[in-house]
Amino acid sequence: MAHWTHVCFDKDGTLMDVHSYWAHTCELRAGYVRRRLSLTREIEQALVEAMGINSSSRRIRAGGPVGYQPREVVVRTVVNCLSDYGVSIDTDTMAGWFREVDGQQQAADDFVVNSLPGAREYVAHLCAAGVSVSVFTSDRKENATRILERLGMAAWVTTVVGGGCVRCPKPDPEGFLAACTSVGISPEFSAYVSDTVLDLRMARAGHAGATIGVTTGLDSRADLAGFADRVCDRLDELIGEA
């Protein structure tokens, strides 16, 4: 595996804690929808649950959709949840409200960002070794860029591809291939690193030279092992391998 010259990372659950980030963001989204539609607190809480957050633990439930599926799926889930309560709204409007929440978070720097053990050390190691580093995430590029700054990794990441940068979301490999093109390194000399099976399947569809699973996010070691060339419990275990 020493032939990697480019490593592309997922963001959530790979470079930063996925649960605290999305619990906070989903709560902001649900609160915004409640205020726009003058809904009850009960419906607001139902929206948080529908997006995939366990209210008591503030952790992502298996399958999400948040954390697992692209934004479009989360938007439709919110619309469908509102329909169950007799509230009708179209997906385009809801997608626009999601973007408004994005803008508010960016303006206020209102993100819950907790780094994962070993992530910063591994990215720094890659940069020092001359390996190109990129990020392909389903989150918005603007959010991801701000978060990388908060993590102290922005200077080491050459390219960020977000969900809004691609026509076909994960598990289509369009974003991974775009990252490879941007850094000028073909997929077969690129590794993709993620905490989910869906992402690893995406990387294999894009003919990544290596797929690496990390157990710091959503899927288990046993699940990741079926789609990863290597599974680690923290990213700095990989130092010396690329």
C-alpha positions in Angstrom: 0.0 0.0 0.0 3.0 2.3 -0.1 2.2 3.4 -3.7 -0.5 5.9 -2.6 0.3 9.4 -3.7 -3.1 10.8 -2.9 -5.4 10.2 0.1 -9.0 11.4 -0.1 -11.0 11.5 3.2 -14.6 11.5 4.1 -15.1 14.2 6.8 -17.7 13.1 9.3 -16.7 10.1 11.5 -13.3 10.1 9.8 -11.7 13.4 10.6 -14.2 14.6 13.2 -16.9 13.3 15.5 -20.0 12.6 13.4 -22.6 12.4 16.2 -22.1 15.7 17.9 -21.8 17.6 14.6 -25.0 16.3 13.1 -27.1 16.3 16.3 -26.4 20.0 16.6 -27.1 20.7 12.9 -30.3 18.7 12.9 -31.5 20.5 16.0 -30.8 23.9 14.3 -32.7 22.7 11.1 -35.7 21.5 13.1 -35.8 24.7 15.1 -35.7 26.8 12.0 -38.5 24.8 10.4 -40.6 25.1 13.6 -40.3 28.8 13.6 -41.0 29.3 9.9 -44.2 27.2 10.1 -45.2 28.0 13.7 -45.1 24.3 14.7 -45.2 22.8 18.2 -42.1 21.6 20.1 -43.5 18.1 19.6 -43.2 18.3 15.8 -39.8 19.9 16.1 -38.6 16.9 18.1 -40.2 14.6 15.6 -38.2 16.3 12.8 -34.9 15.7 14.7 -35.8 12.0 15.1 -36.8 11.8 11.4 -33.5 13.1 10.3 -31.9 10.2 12.2 -30.9 11.6 15.6 -31.7 9.6 18.8 -33.0 12.4 21.0 -32.0 10.8 24.3 -28.4 9.9 23.3 -27.9 12.7 20.6 -26.3 10.1 18.4 -27.1 9.1 14.9 -29.3 6.0 14.5 -28.1 3.2 12.3 -29.2 4.1 8.7 -29.6 7.8 9.5 -30.6 9.2 7.0 -28.3 12.0 8.2 -24.7 10.9 8.2 -25.4 8.1 5.8 -27.5 9.5 2.9 -27.0 12.7 0.8 -28.8 15.9 1.8 -31.6 15.3 -0.7 -32.7 12.2 1.2 -32.7 14.1 4.5 -34.8 16.9 2.9 -37.4 14.5 1.6 -37.5 12.8 5.1 -38.3 16.1 6.7 -41.0 16.9 4.1 -42.5 13.4 4.6 -42.5 13.8 8.4 -44.3 17.1 8.2 -46.9 15.5 5.9 -47.6 12.9 8.6 -48.6 15.9 10.8 -50.8 17.4 8.1 -48.3 20.0 7.1 -47.6 20.3 3.3 -44.4 21.8 2.0 -42.4 21.1 -1.2 -38.9 19.8 -1.3 -37.5 22.8 -3.1 -38.6 25.1 -0.3 -37.2 22.8 2.4 -33.9 22.6 0.6 -33.8 26.4 0.5 -34.4 26.5 4.3 -31.6 24.0 4.8 -29.3 26.4 2.8 -30.5 29.3 5.0 -29.5 27.3 8.1 -26.1 26.6 6.4 -25.6 30.4 6.0 -26.5 31.1 9.6 -24.1 28.5 10.8 -21.3 29.9 8.7 -22.0 33.5 9.7 -22.0 32.6 13.4 -19.4 29.8 13.1 -22.0 27.7 14.9 -20.6 24.2 14.4 -19.9 21.5 17.0 -16.5 20.3 15.9 -14.7 17.6 17.9 -11.6 16.2 16.4 -11.0 12.4 16.4 -7.9 10.9 18.1 -5.0 10.5 15.6 -6.7 12.2 12.7 -4.8 15.4 12.7 -1.5 13.5 13.2 -2.1 11.3 10.2 -3.1 14.2 7.9 0.0 16.1 9.0 2.1 13.0 8.3 0.8 12.7 4.8 1.4 16.3 4.0 5.0 16.1 5.3 5.6 12.9 3.2 4.5 14.8 0.0 1.2 12.9 -0.3 -1.7 15.0 -1.8 -4.7 15.2 0.6 -8.3 15.9 -0.4 -11.8 15.6 1.2 -15.0 14.4 -0.5 -18.0 14.8 1.8 -21.7 14.9 1.4 -21.7 18.0 3.5 -21.6 21.4 1.8 -18.1 22.5 0.7 -18.5 25.8 2.6 -19.3 23.9 5.8 -16.4 21.4 5.3 -13.9 24.2 4.6 -14.9 26.0 7.8 -14.7 22.8 9.8 -11.2 21.9 8.4 -10.1 25.3 9.6 -11.5 24.6 13.0 -9.7 21.2 13.0 -6.4 22.9 12.1 -6.2 20.8 8.9 -7.1 23.3 6.2 -3.5 24.1 5.2 -2.9 20.5 4.5 -5.9 19.8 2.3 -5.5 20.7 -1.4 -9.0 20.1 -2.5 -12.5 19.9 -0.9 -15.4 18.4 -2.9 -18.8 18.8 -1.2 -22.2 17.5 -1.9 -23.2 20.6 -3.7 -20.2 20.3 -6.1 -21.5 17.1 -7.8 -24.6 16.1 -9.8 -24.6 12.5 -8.5 -24.2 12.1 -4.7 -22.6 9.2 -2.9 -22.5 6.3 -3.6 -21.8 7.5 -7.1 -18.0 8.1 -7.3 -18.3 11.5 -9.1 -17.0 13.4 -6.2 -14.0 11.1 -5.5 -13.1 11.2 -9.2 -13.3 15.0 -9.1 -10.9 15.1 -6.2 -8.5 12.9 -8.0 -8.7 15.1 -11.1 -8.2 18.3 -9.0 -5.0 17.0 -7.4 -3.8 15.5 -10.7 -3.5 11.9 -9.5 -5.4 9.0 -11.0 -7.8 6.9 -8.8 -5.5 3.8 -8.9 -2.9 5.8 -7.0 -5.4 7.2 -4.6 -6.8 5.8 -1.3 -10.2 6.7 0.1 -10.7 6.8 3.8 -14.1 6.6 5.5 -16.2 5.3 8.4 -19.0 3.9 6.3 -19.6 0.9 4.0 -21.5 3.2 1.6 -18.4 5.4 1.1 -16.1 2.4 0.7 -18.4 1.0 -2.0 -18.3 4.4 -3.7 -14.5 4.4 -3.7 -14.4 0.9 -5.2 -16.8 1.9 -7.9 -14.4 4.7 -8.7 -11.5 2.2 -8.9 -9.6 3.6 -5.9 -6.2 2.0 -5.4 -7.1 1.4 -1.8 -10.1 1.6 0.5 -9.5 2.2 4.2 -12.1 1.9 6.9 -11.9 3.6 10.3 -14.1 2.6 13.3 -14.4 6.1 14.7 -17.7 6.8 13.1 -20.9 5.0 12.1 -20.1 1.4 10.9 -18.5 -1.4 12.7 -15.2 -3.1 12.1 -17.0 -6.2 10.9 -19.1 -4.2 8.4 -16.2 -2.2 7.1 -13.9 -5.2 6.7 -16.0 -6.5 3.8 -15.3 -3.4 1.7 -11.9 -2.2 3.0 -8.4 -3.2 2.2 -7.4 -2.0 5.7 -9.5 -1.2 8.8 -8.1 0.8 11.7 -9.4 2.1 15.0 -7.7 5.5 14.7 -6.0 7.1 11.7 -2.5 7.5 13.2 -2.2 3.7 13.1 -1.6 4.2 9.3 1.5 6.4 9.8 4.4 4.7 7.9 2.0 2.9 5.5 1.7 5.8 3.0 
